[in-house]
Amino acid sequence: MVFAMRTAQAVDYMTSKLKNGTSYVVVALLFFVAGLLFFPTIERIKSKLRYTTGVAERLYEKWNADTIFLSESNVSLSKFRAENDIFVMYFWASWCPYCHKIVDTMKDLSRQNVSFVAMTFDSEMEVYKEYREKNNILWEDIMQKDGDGWKFVVREGEFNVPSIPSVWVIKGNKVQKIFIGEKGIQKLGSYLKNKGFIK
């Protein structure tokens, strides 16, 4: 609102001072630059607004759960979800500043009496391992096999989760609820308690 008012004042000032065609060029350039600055922000907001439980469910249905594994126990996601009717899935990355802010919250939750698994969208294994060790992270991350080792799941296609950090609560193999961002995830613990998923 303030930006719009200031822009309008600037336009009025320029048009009053410049009475020839130059003023229109200056005004057009001003709006062009403003559009370039704010377009990515608008797209991020739209993406988050489109990130609903339905979107999460459609992504989840596309996954081939036999090809992604919990990297510590070497259990496939299909086996994990067959053994856990209710579980929490956390999407994060060591490069994500918002994930840093809630690392303690997620560590506490992963120790609660609820099945917990995470999917990292990291890209460098050494950085990822160092971050886990430094923060004493004990939860298991879902990855893909790469010969005798592991490779990260790439955040595209069927794994194109619109926003991280985010959390899905999965019950009966369906995405029941999603929590997005630092503020949204702060409500996760009370939601799980109210639903009786944790004590």
N, C-alpha and C positions, 0 to 999 in steps of 0.2 A: 504494500500500500504506500509506504513512504517512498519507495523507489519509483512507483508510478507517478506520485505527486511531483517528485523532484524532476523526473523526466519531462513531465508536462510543463513545469516551470522553465526548464532549460529550452524546450521547444519554443515556448512563447517568447522567451528572451531572444533566441536566435532569429526567429521570424520577424521580430520587431526591429532588430538591428540590421538584418540583411534583407534587402528588398528585391534582390534579383534571384535568378535561378540557383545560385550557389546555396542559398538557405535550404532548398529542398534536397540537395545532394547531401548536405551536412546532416539533416534530419534523418534521411534514409540510412546513412552510414551509422548514425547513433543507434537506430533501432536494429540494424543488422548486427552490430557488435553486441548489443544487449541480448539479442536472440541467441547468439553463439555462446554467450556466457551462461545463460539460464536453461538452454535446451537439455544438456545432460542431467541437470537437477530435475527437470520436469519428467524426463524419461525414467529416472530412478524412482520418482514418486509413483508414476503410473505403473511401473513394474511391481512395486510393493503392493499397490492397490489390487493388482491382478493376481497376487499371490494368495490364493484362497485354499481352503481344505480340498476343494474339488481339483484344483491344479496339482496339489501335492498328491492326491489319490491317483490322478492320471499318470503322473511321473512314476509313482510307486508301482503301478500295474505294468509299466513297460519294462521294469528291471528284470533281467535274467538272474534270479537270486542264486542260481547254481554256479555263477561265474564270479561272484564277489564273496570275499571271505573275511572273517575276523582275523586280523593278522597275528594276534598272539596265540590264539587257540587253534587256528587253521580250520575253523568250522565255517561252513558255507552259510550265507544269510538264509537260504531256504531251510536249512536244518535249525538255525537259531530261531527263526520265527515259528517253526513247527513246535519247538519246545517252549515258546513263550507267547502266551495268548495276549499279554499286555507288555509293551516295552516302549521305551523312549529312545528316539533317534535324534542325535545332535549333529548338525552340519557346521563345520568350522574350518579354520586354517590358521597356521602359525603366523602368517603374514597379515591376518585380519585384526586391526586395532580394537574393534568392538569385541572380538573374541577374547582379547587380552583382559578386557575389563570385567568379564564374567567368568574367567577361568576358575576362580575359587567357588563360585556358585555351582558351576557344572561339576567340579570335583566332588563337592558335597553331595550333589544329587546322584552322582554315579555310585556313591557308597550307600545310598538309601536302599530300602527293601523293594526296589523296582528294577526290572531288567533294563539295562542301559547299553547302548551301542552308539558309536559315532562314525561319521564319514568325513574324512578330511579332504580338502581340496588343495593340499600343498603341492609344490612342484619340485622341491629340493629335499632329498631324503636326509641329508646330514643336518640341515637347518631344522627339519621336523623332529628328528631324534633329539637334538640338543634342546629344543623347546620343551619337549615332553619330559626330559630328564630334569631340566632346570625347574619346571613347575610341578614335578612329582605327579605326573598324570598317570593314572592307572587304568582308565577305561580303554576298551578295545576299539580300534578303528577298522572300518571296512576298507579293504583294498582289493586289487586284482593281482593274480599270480603273474610273475615274470620270471620264467625259468625256475630257479631254486629260490628266488627272492620275491619281492613285492614291488608293485608300482601303484601310484596313486590313481584313484578314480578321477577322470577328467570331467570338469563341470561343463558339460555340453550334451546335446542330444537328450537321451532319457534321464541323464543325471543333471539336467540344467536347472538346478534349484535356484529360484529367482533371487534369494537373499540369504546371506550368512552374516552373523550367526542366526540360525533358526532351529527350531525343535519340532519334531512331529511326535505326537502321542498316537501309538498304533495299538488297536485292540481288535481282536478277531481278524487280523490281517487286513484291516482297513484303517486309513488315516482318520482318526477321530477329531483331532484338534491340532492346530499349528500355533506356534509362538514365534514371533519375529523380532529380531533386534534385542538390544540390551534391555530396554524397558519391558518389552513383551515377555522375555524369558524370566524376568524377575517375578512374574505372576505364575510361573510354572509349578513351583512347589506347592502353593496354596491350592491350585487346580487339582493336582494329584492327590493331595490330602482330602479335599472335598469329595472327590470321586471314590475315595477309599483305596486308591492304588498304592499309597504309602501311608504309614502311621506316624 
